Amino acid sequence: MVETSQQSALEGIFAEIALLMDRFRKGDAPITMDTDIAQDLNMDSLAVMDLMMELEDKFDVSIPLNMVPEIVTVGQLAQTILDSKKVA
């Protein structure tokens, strides 16, 4: 049951992230858990930092700056937010 609720929470976070990232999509490519933030979206480093601040405010979490370069996919970003919520 815990895994199901955790998966559900992860999917909810992903859905919110996907909505915020929609403006950065290239063409009609869907945003999935495997979407590479740098390669698959029209985001430069400033856009990534702005998005991180927006997500921190939305989910009331803090994503350490040293972790940002390690986050490659949207799924990893969603998992990082979920993990940050557990710690908080």
Summary of the structure (lengths in Angstrom):
residues: 88
radius of gyration: 12.5
end to end distance: 21.9
largest distance: 39.2
contacts: 224
relative contact order: 0.18
helix: 70%
strand: 5%
